[in-house]
Each structure stands twice: as C-alpha cells, then as structure tokens.
C-alpha cells in the first residue's frame, strides 16, 4: 500500500485590514513561503491551505473592497508563484 504524505497550513492574517489587497497578499505569501519550503523538504506531497489564504476571510461582509483581491487563473500572481 502506497503512503501519501500530506500537510496543512492555517494561520492568522499577517497585515492590517486597512492595507491594500496586494499588500495583504504579499504579506501572507511571505509568511507561507517558508512553511511551503519546509513541507517540501519533509516530503509532503499534498499541501492544503485555508480558504482565502492570501486575504482576510471577507466572505460574510460582502464588502466590494475585497473584489480587488481576485486573481486570474492561471496568470495571477499567486498561481505563477506557486
């Protein structure tokens, strides 16, 4: 039987909600990248992130301000980085 090594990353917001969506995204990615690298070094094959891992969990508010956080796939900043 083959084994699959999985990992899970969940963390709090690393920037103030008054920052721009791009600033928040960059702060969150900077906090995640060392953990992603460590997971890879430990042989993790599937790594899971929390929903909306590059922004605050804005879904309950439906504030149009957060629409700017949407990224294109496959050409968005986060997709290219990963």
For each residue, the residues with C-beta under 8 A, 3 or more apart:
1:
2:
3:
4: 45 46
5: 42 43 44 45 46
6: 44 45 46 47 48
7: 39 42 44 46 47 48
8: 47 48
9: 32 35 36 39 47 48 49 50 53
10: 49 50
11: 14 31 32 50
12:
13: 17 24 28 56
14: 11 24 27 28 30 31
15: 19 23 24 27 28
16: 19
17: 13 24 56
18:
19: 15 16 23 24 27
20: 23 24 68
21: 24 25 55 65 66 68 69
22: 25 26 68
23: 15 19 20 26 27
24: 13 14 15 17 19 20 21 27 28 54 55 56 69
25: 21 22 28 29 54 55 69 77 78
26: 22 23 29 30
27: 14 15 19 23 24 30 31
28: 13 14 15 24 25 31 32 53 54 55
29: 25 26 32 33 54 78 81
30: 14 26 27 33
31: 11 14 27 28 34 35
32: 9 11 28 29 35 36 49 53
33: 29 30 36 37
34: 31 37 38
35: 9 31 32 38 39
36: 9 32 33 39 40 47
37: 33 34 40 41
38: 34 35 41 42
39: 7 9 35 36 42 44 47
40: 36 37 43 44
41: 37 38
42: 5 7 38 39
43: 5 40
44: 5 6 7 39 40 47
45: 4 5 6
46: 4 5 6 7
47: 6 7 8 9 36 39 44
48: 6 7 8 9
49: 9 10 32 53
50: 9 10 11 53
51: 57
52: 55 56 57 58 59
53: 9 28 32 49 50
54: 24 25 28 29 69 78
55: 21 24 25 28 52 58 66 69
56: 13 17 24 52 66
57: 51 52 60
58: 52 55 61 62 63 66 69
59: 52 62
60: 57
61: 58 66
62: 58 59
63: 58 66
64: 67
65: 21 68
66: 21 55 56 58 61 63 69
67: 64 70
68: 20 21 22 65
69: 21 24 25 54 55 58 66
70: 67
71: 76 77 78 79
72: 75 76 79
73: 76 79
74: 79 80
75: 72 79 80
76: 71 72 73 79 80
77: 25 71 80 81
78: 25 29 54 71 81 82
79: 71 72 73 74 75 76 82
80: 74 75 76 77
81: 29 77 78
82: 78 79
